[in-house]
């Protein structure tokens, strides 16, 4: 798609997605953040290291095999505040440019679980919100690559406009666990409901002093991805623990989901995607699996370590890079063009120091975890004999450079009476901050 800025400036902007793409509607989606940390402030305060321990009602989601540790009915509830901020570049590649900061903070009920133990088996019902990402931003200056194709100037990039993203997933599940000697096995089935909307409203543009600026008083081009879909997924867990529970190991597998959405270019910001103007697309949540170990070297002291593998590369399954697909002859699978989203191994370390016999029984917790870069990035060539393809390559290298890995520091505190707990935790990294408050009641 192209527009004329003047008799010599060809404007080709690719905030408009190739239909079938699932990551290319707005500049906010280049570092889409999933929230895969296990539920509960206790787990969050230990850096999310909980697979090998998993000994309270939050195990229904974290590792259902751990439910067999519970001997009395339990109910737990969690409230989380998610605070995310990132800097989106704007301006033309090679110029001074700049960055605009986009951020969001919202608080939601994130987990609820009821556990019913019976002999060597346990069952749990739960609700969780594993994914809730929302951002909005306005760009007054376009960002991208300015150059020349066949003697005409072009602009690949995000035009000045207004952008928003809100994707969330809610899960309703049932978990069961069975104990055989010192080993436990758990299964969880969940019904996941996805709702998502991502929009842009772009202005006509003009060239001013080497910058792409608004060329119209109101937006003239609109794009939208929206969808509401339900899928079923499952979790399988295993745990082995010593008789004293001073040493335990565990493993878990959590299946991903592929949700159906629609894409369209409506005539106004208020118009929705309809059967007449939309084409099908999808949004995928990656599969995860991991293992953990937990030891209690001294009374009241617990040390946990987990490794979790997340298959982020699955997000490329339906991705069609619009900058290349604008030229039909070079519209190929994203991986063959040089796009990449790496699978990652998260490392989680944490511990708890509990004082249950104190006048006011309490516990202190701390943890750290490493979240490798899993943003969409372009690693292909930047030169070609085809001037259009060369422009697409240069733009892709500009827009998708990859990000830095994130190191999270976490800490927490809890009141741990025998029949009641209330825990608070905070997790901090350079991009995301999460605060959690959870309560647990034993009957």
Order of alpha helices (4+ residues) and beta strands (2+ residues): beta-beta-alpha-alpha-beta-beta-beta-beta-beta-beta-beta-beta-beta-beta-beta-beta-beta-beta-beta-alpha-alpha-beta-beta-beta-beta-alpha-beta-beta-beta
